[in-house]
Amino acid sequence: MAYKDKYGVEYSDDGKTLVAVRYPKDFVRTYEIPHGVTIIRDSAFCGCEDLELLVIPDTVEIIEDNAFDACYSLNELVLPQSIISIGKGAFVNCESLTTIEIPYGITSIKRHTFWNCEMLSNITIPNSVTCIDNGAFEGCIALNGLNLPDSVTSIACRAFSSCRGLESINLPARITSIGNEAFANCNNLREIYVPQGQKERFAQMNGLRDFRNLIVETQN
């Protein structure tokens, strides 16, 4: 049987699952999730437009789909290293979020995870991530440079589409596929760095065929 705290946040009876904010339009600006919570359910904070600061304890392991969708004011958030799964669209339309460090152990940045996070300019991706899924960072217009870890092997369709501030990107040697329109509408993209001797291989990937002239081989 679920219970609600004084802020209208509903939890499972054992206190391990944060189920939902029942009155998102009237939610507080700062909230601390209690220690012991392991799962933040899908759409739990969806529509909490005034939430600015959220404290997540190091007991949380799973953030489900669209958990923070349309938290327009959220600008301070630290993801603990205990998190092993972040769902699709988890931070869609978090327009005020500027910095995010993805926990080590996350292997896939799923579809639309950071879609339209317009102020997101600082992203740290750990060396455990192998796949960046469809539209994962689409519309992150403040992002101007990106270093992908050596672990990344695939970038899906529209993963960085409409990142209009993106000027350069470093692609690691293990990448085997880049999907269509992965960098579409990145109008300020000037340089795509790839390992020495691999320009032609990268230029044949679907998402880079229109960017051949921007591909630069790095020196060993």
Secondary structure, DSSP 8 states (H G I E B T S, - for coil): --EE-TTSEEE-TTS-EEEEES-GGG--SEEE--TT--EE-TTTTTT-TT--EEE--TT--EE-TTTTTT-TT--EE---TT--EE-TTTTTT-TT--EEE--TT--EE-TTTTTT-TT--EEE--TT--EE-TTTTTT-TT--EEE--TT--EE-TTTTTT-TT--EEE--TT--EE-TTTTTT-TT--EEEE-TT-HHHHHTSGGGTT-GGGEEE---
